[in-house]
Amino acid sequence: MTTTTHHPTVVVGAGLGGLTLARVLHVHGIEAAVFDLESGRDARTQGGMLDIHEENGQIALRAAGLYDGFRALVHPGGEASRVLDKHAVAHWDETDDGTGGRPEVDRGQLRDLLLDSLPEGVIRWGRRATGARPLGDGRHEVTFADGGTVTCDLLVGADGAWSRIRPLVSAVKPEYTGISYVEVDLPDADVRYPGPAAVVGGGSLFALSDHKGVLAHRKTDGSLHISVAVQIAEDWLDGIDFTNTESVKAAVLRQFEDWDDSIRALVADADSATELTPRKINALPVGHRWDRVPGVTLLGDAAHLMSPFAGEGANLAMLDGAELGRAIAAHDGDLEKALTVYEEALFPRSAQKARESEQGIELCFGPDPIGGLIALFSGA
């Protein structure tokens, strides 16, 4: 017979947003139980670099008491940026002088900072949530793939794009934005891939033309993280055999046949053992919101999934977690008031950034991506 455990606060998802919430609650002496589907903190790699913004991500880290730890992780030179056309002509080449407001950090290192700030046992690894149901009076039950269940007074869905908690408050599902990615990492780039390393430079690369782009950045471990982006039908990736690296490379490079070889090399030079990963870019509607439902709320991608073309996803998720944690602490004993205050700020904040993200797609895949991006970077 399975025993159901009760926790006052349950957070589903140990991404940056869920971890920030747990940390801010911990700072205020409030316990939370965080459940995550991964088998452990090192179950998979955590992607590339993140630029952490003054107006949201850095505010969240200050609220979590982790700002100094974050500054120690900043990648010197990481805010450098290059903009190329498909002929590899540079239209923008800016170095990082250390005065920018969006310092770059490795996502995995930032996640480790948050994980290390939490007491042992807060994260319950290997617990894949399959659904949740209301029990009345604001309480909920969460069911896991292993057959276990927990109940709670507050349930927070921090479980990403295809959230299992979202249906409790909203029937809306993410939709394809028209953009597909193929991602690849090139390790030890300066030694093993000097050509691509020189093209990317010390920070980020944006090569844009013809409703396509090659987006890349240098990570703190010396590798390059590359995202090849194509505005294309949703089923394009479905027709590629991702078990065969050479087949993937050929399919991708067919989309870039008239691009300069130095840009094509970011994909072409990957050896046969390199994994290339497909990613369809989905988003919730701009302005996604829901009516107040007792005892449950959402944060991060579960609440406002958007494309990466405003660079706001991780920043917003952390700010959501921090603001929710602070609202709960400030309204001790009045959970519904705390959730109302949180959501009243969440909805307009996320709508604005989702609109910027939508505009970012129009800019990068529109008729003049180079001019638009330079105008954005220069503040023109």
C-alpha positions in Angstrom: 0.0 0.0 0.0 1.4 3.4 -1.1 1.6 6.0 1.6 0.8 9.6 0.6 3.1 12.3 2.2 1.8 15.8 2.9 4.0 18.8 2.3 2.8 22.4 3.0 4.6 23.6 -0.3 5.3 21.4 -3.3 7.3 22.7 -6.3 7.3 20.5 -9.4 10.5 21.1 -11.4 14.1 21.8 -10.3 15.0 24.2 -13.0 16.3 27.7 -12.3 12.9 29.1 -11.4 11.9 26.3 -9.1 15.3 26.4 -7.4 15.1 30.1 -6.9 11.7 29.8 -5.3 13.0 27.1 -2.9 16.0 29.2 -2.1 14.1 32.4 -1.3 11.6 30.5 0.8 14.5 28.9 2.7 16.0 32.4 3.3 12.7 33.3 4.9 12.6 30.1 7.0 9.9 28.4 4.9 10.3 24.8 3.8 9.5 23.5 0.4 9.7 20.1 -1.2 11.0 20.2 -4.9 10.3 17.2 -7.1 12.2 16.7 -10.4 12.0 14.0 -13.1 15.9 13.9 -13.5 17.6 11.0 -11.7 20.1 13.5 -10.1 21.8 16.8 -10.5 24.3 15.4 -13.0 21.9 13.4 -15.1 22.4 15.6 -18.1 24.2 18.6 -19.4 22.6 22.0 -18.8 23.0 23.8 -22.1 25.0 26.9 -22.9 25.6 30.4 -21.5 23.0 32.7 -20.0 23.1 36.5 -20.0 21.7 37.6 -16.6 19.9 40.9 -16.7 19.9 43.7 -14.2 16.1 44.2 -14.3 15.1 40.6 -13.5 17.7 37.8 -13.1 20.1 39.8 -11.0 17.2 41.0 -8.8 16.3 37.4 -8.2 19.8 36.4 -7.2 20.0 39.3 -4.8 16.7 38.2 -3.2 18.2 34.7 -2.9 21.3 36.0 -1.2 23.5 34.6 -4.1 24.5 37.7 -5.9 28.2 37.5 -4.9 28.3 33.9 -5.8 26.8 34.7 -9.2 29.4 37.5 -9.8 32.2 34.9 -9.2 30.8 32.8 -12.1 30.7 35.6 -14.7 32.6 34.8 -17.9 35.1 37.6 -18.6 34.6 38.8 -22.2 31.4 36.9 -22.5 29.3 40.0 -23.5 31.3 40.4 -26.7 29.1 40.0 -29.8 29.5 39.7 -33.6 26.9 40.1 -36.4 27.7 38.5 -39.7 25.8 38.2 -43.0 25.8 34.9 -44.9 29.0 35.9 -46.7 30.8 36.1 -43.3 31.1 39.9 -43.6 31.1 41.4 -40.1 28.6 44.3 -39.6 29.0 44.5 -35.9 32.0 43.4 -33.8 31.9 44.6 -30.2 34.3 43.6 -27.4 33.3 43.2 -23.8 34.7 46.0 -21.7 33.2 44.8 -18.5 30.6 47.6 -18.2 27.6 45.8 -19.7 24.4 45.0 -17.7 24.0 41.5 -19.0 27.0 39.4 -17.8 27.3 35.8 -19.1 27.4 32.8 -16.9 27.3 29.0 -17.6 23.8 27.7 -17.0 25.1 24.6 -15.3 27.3 26.6 -12.9 24.4 28.9 -12.1 22.2 25.9 -11.4 24.9 24.4 -9.2 25.0 27.6 -7.2 21.3 27.4 -6.5 21.4 23.6 -5.7 24.3 24.1 -3.3 22.4 26.8 -1.5 19.6 24.4 -0.5 19.6 22.0 2.5 20.1 18.3 1.8 16.9 16.6 0.9 14.9 19.6 -0.4 15.2 18.1 -4.0 13.5 14.8 -4.6 15.2 13.4 -7.7 13.7 10.8 -10.0 10.1 11.9 -9.4 8.4 12.5 -12.7 5.0 14.1 -12.1 2.3 12.7 -14.3 -0.7 14.8 -13.1 -2.4 16.6 -10.3 -5.9 17.0 -9.0 -7.6 19.3 -6.6 -8.8 17.9 -3.2 -10.8 21.0 -2.1 -10.0 23.9 0.2 -6.9 24.8 -2.0 -5.2 21.4 -1.4 -3.9 19.3 -4.2 -2.6 15.8 -4.9 0.3 15.2 -7.3 0.8 11.8 -8.9 4.2 10.5 -10.0 5.3 7.9 -12.6 6.5 5.6 -9.9 2.9 5.4 -8.6 3.6 7.6 -5.5 1.5 10.6 -4.5 2.0 13.7 -2.4 -0.5 16.2 -1.1 0.1 19.9 -0.4 -1.4 23.2 0.6 0.5 25.1 -2.1 1.4 23.5 -5.5 3.7 25.4 -7.8 4.2 24.3 -11.4 7.8 25.0 -12.4 7.9 22.1 -14.8 8.5 23.8 -18.1 6.9 24.0 -21.5 4.7 20.9 -21.2 3.8 21.4 -17.6 1.7 18.7 -15.9 0.5 21.3 -13.4 -0.7 23.9 -16.0 -4.0 22.1 -16.8 -5.2 22.9 -13.2 -5.3 26.6 -14.2 -5.3 26.8 -18.0 -6.2 24.6 -21.0 -3.9 26.6 -23.3 -0.9 24.6 -24.8 2.3 25.8 -26.5 2.2 26.2 -30.3 5.0 26.1 -32.9 6.5 29.5 -33.6 7.8 28.6 -37.1 11.4 28.2 -36.0 13.3 25.0 -35.6 16.8 24.6 -34.1 19.6 22.0 -34.4 22.1 22.4 -31.6 25.6 21.2 -31.3 28.6 21.6 -29.0 32.2 21.7 -30.2 34.5 21.0 -27.3 38.0 22.5 -26.8 37.3 24.8 -29.7 40.6 26.7 -29.9 42.6 23.5 -30.3 40.2 21.2 -32.1 38.1 23.7 -34.0 40.2 26.8 -34.6 38.2 27.9 -37.6 34.8 27.9 -35.9 36.4 29.4 -32.7 37.7 32.4 -34.7 34.3 33.0 -36.4 32.5 33.0 -33.0 35.1 35.1 -31.2 35.1 35.6 -27.5 31.3 35.9 -26.9 28.3 35.5 -29.1 27.8 35.2 -32.8 24.7 36.1 -34.8 24.9 35.1 -38.5 21.5 35.9 -40.1 20.1 35.9 -43.6 17.2 34.4 -45.7 15.0 33.5 -42.8 17.8 31.5 -41.3 20.5 32.0 -38.7 23.6 30.4 -37.1 23.7 31.5 -33.5 26.7 30.6 -31.3 28.5 31.5 -28.1 31.7 30.5 -26.3 31.3 28.7 -23.0 33.5 29.0 -20.0 34.9 25.5 -20.6 36.3 26.6 -24.0 33.6 24.9 -26.0 31.3 26.4 -28.5 27.5 26.0 -28.3 25.9 26.4 -31.7 22.2 26.7 -32.6 21.3 26.5 -36.2 17.9 28.2 -36.7 15.6 27.8 -39.7 12.1 29.3 -40.3 10.5 26.2 -41.7 7.5 23.8 -41.5 7.1 22.1 -38.2 7.7 18.6 -39.7 11.2 19.4 -41.0 13.0 18.0 -38.1 10.8 14.9 -38.1 12.3 13.9 -41.4 15.9 13.8 -40.2 17.6 10.8 -38.7 19.2 12.2 -35.6 20.9 8.8 -34.8 23.2 9.5 -37.7 25.4 12.6 -37.3 26.5 12.7 -41.0 22.9 12.6 -42.1 21.9 15.4 -39.8 24.8 17.6 -40.9 23.9 17.0 -44.6 20.2 17.9 -43.9 21.2 21.1 -42.1 23.8 22.2 -44.5 21.4 21.8 -47.4 19.6 24.8 -45.9 22.8 26.9 -46.0 24.3 25.9 -49.4 25.1 29.5 -50.5 26.5 30.6 -47.1 30.2 31.1 -46.6 32.2 28.0 -45.7 33.5 29.6 -42.5 30.0 29.8 -41.2 29.0 26.3 -42.5 32.1 25.0 -40.7 30.3 25.5 -37.4 28.2 22.4 -38.4 30.4 20.8 -41.1 33.4 20.4 -38.8 31.6 18.4 -36.1 33.1 14.9 -36.0 31.0 11.8 -36.5 30.7 11.2 -32.8 29.3 14.6 -32.0 25.6 14.7 -31.0 23.3 17.1 -32.9 20.0 17.8 -31.1 16.7 18.9 -32.6 14.6 21.5 -30.9 11.3 22.9 -32.1 10.7 26.4 -30.7 7.2 26.6 -29.2 5.5 29.4 -27.2 2.4 30.1 -25.2 0.3 33.0 -26.5 1.5 36.5 -25.6 -0.5 37.6 -22.6 -1.2 34.1 -21.3 -3.0 34.3 -18.0 -5.5 32.4 -15.9 -8.1 33.0 -13.2 -7.0 32.7 -9.6 -7.3 29.0 -8.6 -6.9 28.4 -4.9 -3.7 26.7 -3.8 -1.9 26.5 -7.1 0.2 28.7 -9.4 2.8 28.6 -12.2 6.2 30.1 -12.9 8.8 30.2 -15.7 8.1 28.4 -18.9 5.0 26.7 -17.4 3.5 30.1 -17.1 4.8 32.0 -20.1 6.8 29.9 -22.5 8.4 32.1 -25.1 11.0 31.9 -27.8 14.6 32.6 -26.9 14.7 35.7 -29.2 14.6 38.1 -26.3 16.9 36.2 -24.0 14.4 36.4 -21.2 13.3 32.9 -20.3 15.8 32.0 -17.5 15.8 35.6 -16.2 12.0 35.6 -15.9 11.8 32.2 -14.4 14.2 33.2 -11.6 12.4 36.5 -11.0 9.1 34.6 -10.9 10.5 32.3 -8.2 12.0 35.1 -6.2 8.8 37.2 -6.3 6.6 34.3 -5.4 8.8 33.4 -2.5 8.8 37.0 -1.3 5.1 37.3 -1.6 4.5 34.1 0.4 6.9 35.4 3.1 5.3 38.8 3.2 1.7 37.4 3.6 2.4 34.7 6.2 -0.8 32.9 6.9 -2.7 34.3 3.9 -1.7 32.2 1.0 -4.4 33.4 -1.4 -3.4 37.0 -0.9 0.2 36.1 -1.6 -0.7 34.3 -4.8 -3.0 37.1 -5.9 -0.2 39.7 -5.4 2.3 37.4 -7.3 0.0 36.8 -10.3 -1.0 40.4 -10.6 2.6 41.3 -11.2 3.4 38.2 -13.2 0.9 38.6 -16.0 1.9 42.1 -17.3 5.6 41.4 -16.7 5.6 38.2 -18.7 3.3 39.6 -21.4 5.8 42.4 -22.1 8.7 40.1 -22.5 6.7 37.6 -24.6 5.9 40.4 -26.9 9.6 41.3 -27.1 10.4 37.7 -27.9 7.8 37.6 -30.7 9.3 40.8 -32.1 12.7 39.2 -31.9 11.6 36.4 -34.2 10.2 39.1 -36.7 13.6 40.9 -36.5 15.9 37.9 -36.9 13.9 36.2 -39.6 12.5 39.3 -41.4 13.7 41.2 -44.4 16.6 43.1 -42.8 17.9 41.0 -39.8 21.3 42.6 -39.9 20.1 46.2 -39.8 17.5 45.4 -37.2 19.9 43.6 -34.9 22.5 46.4 -35.1 19.9 49.0 -34.4 18.9 46.9 -31.3 22.4 46.5 -30.1 23.4 50.2 -30.7 20.2 51.6 -29.2 19.4 53.4 -32.4 
